[in-house]
Structures are given as structure tokens and as C-alpha cells.
Amino acid sequence: MKAMTYSQYGNPDVLELTEQPLPKVGPGMVLVKVRAASVNPVDWKIMAGHLDSLMDLQFPAIPGWDVAGVVESVGIDAPQFQPGDEVISYARKDFVHGGSFAEYIALPERLLARKPETLDWDQSAGLPLAGLTAYQVLTRLGVTAADTLLIHGGAGGVGSLGIQIAVALGARVIATASAKNHDFLRALGAEPVSYGEGLAERVRELAPAGADVVADFAGDNLDTTLAVLAEGGRHASIADSSVEQHGGTWMWVNPVGADLERLSRLVDERRLKVEVARTFPLEEAAEAFRLNMDGHTRGKIIVKVSE
Ligand SMILES: NC(=O)c1ccc[n+]([C@@H]2O[C@H](COP(=O)([O-])OP(=O)(O)OC[C@H]3O[C@@H](n4cnc5c(N)ncnc54)[C@H](OP(=O)(O)O)[C@@H]3O)[C@@H](O)[C@H]2O)c1
């Protein structure tokens, strides 16, 4: 099969389109023909070697932890899916090797969920990793309709989905982005504020009593978080481990198919949508990485693998 691979750590220049063996479909596994994958910052961070102390990786590695596609075949004792089923997955396995930037990917069936009926393939591929991250953080923080929530990084993959999930939970949402994304944030249901110098004051103007909950989806925001958090408030970060020393929760997204099914339902209830910034063909995956590395993706960047 055709796959985008890298055989050494490095920048997007190490990516090459290669021919790889079709993955084996062991017991409890499902083989998915990939229609689309999405880019997450973790993909190029792994490729650069930044997670080497945390996760094993086997070269040649196929990047990509998000997938939307069609079940091609199922292994022994994988009763939940049939060939032809349309599925999505946060396809993080125990070690980095066989990712979603390939024509086929083999996955344990517990990582799969039904594709939302109301999204196309590109949008569906943008949902799993970012959507699960936002959902699991907001759930862990116990966000409810009684809360004023501040989201750092409202316009990115995680933030744009996080705003909508929090709105669906009934919370009042204040979210940060640069000025060019303020209308986008408003359309998602948030009150936008610009990040940078003076952010805490801007948040206090909107919410004089402070934020009950702060979700940091951007990193480097601890001082502001502590400055705006109401008495007894809760906070978490996905991009800054130092929150743990200040009463916050440092989180890593968990690949749980059941949570993904919940997100899929939220989508089909029209309460959650996926903004696609741009779609690249598989051959141009390096360009897709470079664009995301600029740090200003609105929503998700998609890699289309097959029609
Ligand atoms: N721990 C986990 O499980 C986990 C899971 C997913 C992601 N992450 C990490 O979380 C971060 C966000 O992920 P993502 O997928 O949402 O990334 P992304 O889609 O690439 O985020 C891009 C967005 O970040 C915004 N941004 C840039 N600098 C900002 C700042 N200083 N304050 C607020 N917003 C800023 C940009 O908005 P403007 O264009 O308006 O500047 C842009 O919309 C990354 O570091 C990623 O590695 C961690």
C-alpha cells in the first residue's frame, strides 16, 4: 500500500511517499481503508523526536493519529464492525509505527466509532483526536451550565471543538484568539478576547467575578489562568505540565471509542461541527505539516488519502 513514512527523526523534509506492506489484521483488530486523516501538532512533534522519551517508535513510521474510512475486513473476534461500515478513530496505538497517512490502517476495534452521518470524510477525520481532547478535558473539569469557562486557544482544532462542546453543556464561554478569528469564535458561541499582554484584565472586564473553569488548549498561560480563576475554580491544560504545581490538571487525551461515539451523536444532533482550514492530498503531507507548524490553523488541516 501507499503510505507517507519517515525513517529518521526530523522536520517535514524527512517525509517520503513509500510502498509498505498491508498491515496484518490480528484478533480483535479491524482493517480500515483510509479516506481521510487529519494533522495534529503531536504528529510533527513525534516526527521531530520530541516524544522519544515517552513513546516507542519503530522506523519506518507512518504518521497520523486521526482517521475516517471504511472497514475493509475484520479479524477474529471483532464482532462490533462489518466490512463496509463507515468509521472514525483516534488511532493511537501502543507504539508509533502504523499511522493513518496510508491507504490502510489496522486498529483494535475498541478505538473505533461510527462516522457521523452529517459530516463529510474530511470533516469526520478532523473530529477524533481534537474532539476527544476537548470532551475529556471539559468532562474531567465537570463543566456545567452554572459555569463561566475561559478557553485559551479557541480557534485551533481542540479549541474550536471545545467551545461548541462547552456551549452544548450550557456553559458561558469566553475564548482567546487573534482578532482575525473573533467572528469565527462568536459563530461557535463564545465571547472572543485577544490573547497576549493584558489578557487577564480583558477577561475580568467580561467576567468581573472571574472564570469558574479555565481550559488551556494553547500553553504558556498559567499566570493568566491563576489571575482570572474564581475562588474554588478548576483548571486544566493539555499543553503545560506545570499546571499540576498550581492545583490544575495536566491531561493527555485517551483513545476511547465510547467517548467518540458520544461526539459522533453530538455532531448528528447538529450541536458540533468541524471547521476544515485546508485539505491536502497525501503526497503533500509535508506541506500540511508545515502549515500547522505555523501555529495559526483555524479548525483542522486534513490529508485526503483516497476518494
Ligand atoms: N495533551 C493532549 O492530549 C493534547 C491533545 C491535543 C493537542 N495538544 C496540544 O495542544 C495544543 C493545541 O492543539 P491543537 O490541535 O488545537 O493545535 P492547532 O489547531 O494547531 O492550534 C492552532 C491555533 O492556536 C491558536 N493560538 C496560537 N497561539 C496562541 C496563543 N498564544 N493563545 C491562544 N491561541 C493561540 C491559533 O489562533 P490564532 O490564529 O488566532 O492565533 C490557532 O487557531 C498543541 O500544543 C498540541 O500539541 C495536546
Ligand as a Chemical Component Dictionary entry (heavy atoms), coordinates in Angstrom:
data_LIG
# 
_chem_comp.id                   LIG 
_chem_comp.type                 NON-POLYMER 
_chem_comp.pdbx_formal_charge   0 
_chem_comp.three_letter_code    LIG 
# 
loop_
_chem_comp_atom.comp_id 
_chem_comp_atom.atom_id 
_chem_comp_atom.alt_atom_id 
_chem_comp_atom.type_symbol 
_chem_comp_atom.charge 
_chem_comp_atom.model_Cartn_x 
_chem_comp_atom.model_Cartn_y 
_chem_comp_atom.model_Cartn_z 
_chem_comp_atom.pdbx_ordinal 
LIG N1  N1  N 0  -2.300 16.722 25.887 1  
LIG C1  C1  C 0  -3.078 16.330 24.880 2  
LIG O1  O1  O 0  -3.726 15.286 24.964 3  
LIG C2  C2  C 0  -3.179 17.169 23.654 4  
LIG C3  C3  C 0  -4.150 16.858 22.688 5  
LIG C4  C4  C 0  -4.285 17.687 21.578 6  
LIG C5  C5  C 0  -3.444 18.790 21.432 7  
LIG N2  N2  N 1  -2.486 19.025 22.378 8  
LIG C6  C6  C 0  -1.616 20.226 22.267 9  
LIG O2  O2  O 0  -2.462 21.354 22.454 10 
LIG C7  C7  C 0  -2.058 22.411 21.603 11 
LIG C8  C8  C 0  -3.228 22.831 20.711 12 
LIG O3  O3  O 0  -3.570 21.743 19.854 13 
LIG P1  P1  P 0  -4.488 22.000 18.571 14 
LIG O4  O4  O 0  -4.630 20.709 17.880 15 
LIG O5  O5  O -1 -5.709 22.769 18.930 16 
LIG O6  O6  O 0  -3.486 22.938 17.737 17 
LIG P2  P2  P 0  -3.779 23.841 16.462 18 
LIG O7  O7  O 0  -5.083 23.504 15.854 19 
LIG O8  O8  O 0  -2.574 23.784 15.620 20 
LIG O9  O9  O 0  -3.879 25.313 17.115 21 
LIG C9  C9  C 0  -3.768 26.424 16.302 22 
LIG C10 C10 C 0  -4.484 27.586 16.988 23 
LIG O10 O10 O 0  -3.729 28.059 18.097 24 
LIG C11 C11 C 0  -4.078 29.437 18.269 25 
LIG N3  N3  N 0  -3.027 30.092 19.029 26 
LIG C12 C12 C 0  -1.710 30.220 18.692 27 
LIG N4  N4  N 0  -1.054 30.849 19.697 28 
LIG C13 C13 C 0  -1.974 31.101 20.676 29 
LIG C14 C14 C 0  -1.927 31.723 21.953 30 
LIG N5  N5  N 0  -0.781 32.198 22.458 31 
LIG N6  N6  N 0  -3.051 31.806 22.679 32 
LIG C15 C15 C 0  -4.224 31.336 22.194 33 
LIG N7  N7  N 0  -4.340 30.736 20.989 34 
LIG C16 C16 C 0  -3.223 30.628 20.242 35 
LIG C17 C17 C 0  -4.204 29.959 16.869 36 
LIG O11 O11 O 0  -5.132 31.012 16.871 37 
LIG P3  P3  P 0  -4.771 32.404 16.126 38 
LIG O12 O12 O 0  -4.514 32.028 14.679 39 
LIG O13 O13 O 0  -5.968 33.238 16.337 40 
LIG O14 O14 O 0  -3.505 32.901 16.781 41 
LIG C18 C18 C 0  -4.709 28.752 16.072 42 
LIG O15 O15 O 0  -6.078 28.825 15.813 43 
LIG C19 C19 C 0  -0.824 21.891 20.849 44 
LIG O16 O16 O 0  0.328  22.247 21.578 45 
LIG C20 C20 C 0  -0.981 20.376 20.904 46 
LIG O17 O17 O 0  0.240  19.675 20.788 47 
LIG C21 C21 C 0  -2.333 18.253 23.478 48 
# 
loop_
_chem_comp_bond.comp_id 
_chem_comp_bond.atom_id_1 
_chem_comp_bond.atom_id_2 
_chem_comp_bond.value_order 
_chem_comp_bond.pdbx_ordinal 
LIG N1  C1  SING 1  
LIG C1  O1  DOUB 2  
LIG C1  C2  SING 3  
LIG C2  C3  SING 4  
LIG C2  C21 DOUB 5  
LIG C3  C4  DOUB 6  
LIG C4  C5  SING 7  
LIG C5  N2  DOUB 8  
LIG N2  C6  SING 9  
LIG N2  C21 SING 10 
LIG C6  O2  SING 11 
LIG C6  C20 SING 12 
LIG O2  C7  SING 13 
LIG C7  C8  SING 14 
LIG C7  C19 SING 15 
LIG C8  O3  SING 16 
LIG O3  P1  SING 17 
LIG P1  O4  DOUB 18 
LIG P1  O5  SING 19 
LIG P1  O6  SING 20 
LIG O6  P2  SING 21 
LIG P2  O7  DOUB 22 
LIG P2  O8  SING 23 
LIG P2  O9  SING 24 
LIG O9  C9  SING 25 
LIG C9  C10 SING 26 
LIG C10 O10 SING 27 
LIG C10 C18 SING 28 
LIG O10 C11 SING 29 
LIG C11 N3  SING 30 
LIG C11 C17 SING 31 
LIG N3  C12 SING 32 
LIG N3  C16 SING 33 
LIG C12 N4  DOUB 34 
LIG N4  C13 SING 35 
LIG C13 C14 SING 36 
LIG C13 C16 DOUB 37 
LIG C14 N5  SING 38 
LIG C14 N6  DOUB 39 
LIG N6  C15 SING 40 
LIG C15 N7  DOUB 41 
LIG N7  C16 SING 42 
LIG C17 O11 SING 43 
LIG C17 C18 SING 44 
LIG O11 P3  SING 45 
LIG P3  O12 DOUB 46 
LIG P3  O13 SING 47 
LIG P3  O14 SING 48 
LIG C18 O15 SING 49 
LIG C19 O16 SING 50 
LIG C19 C20 SING 51 
LIG C20 O17 SING 52 
# 
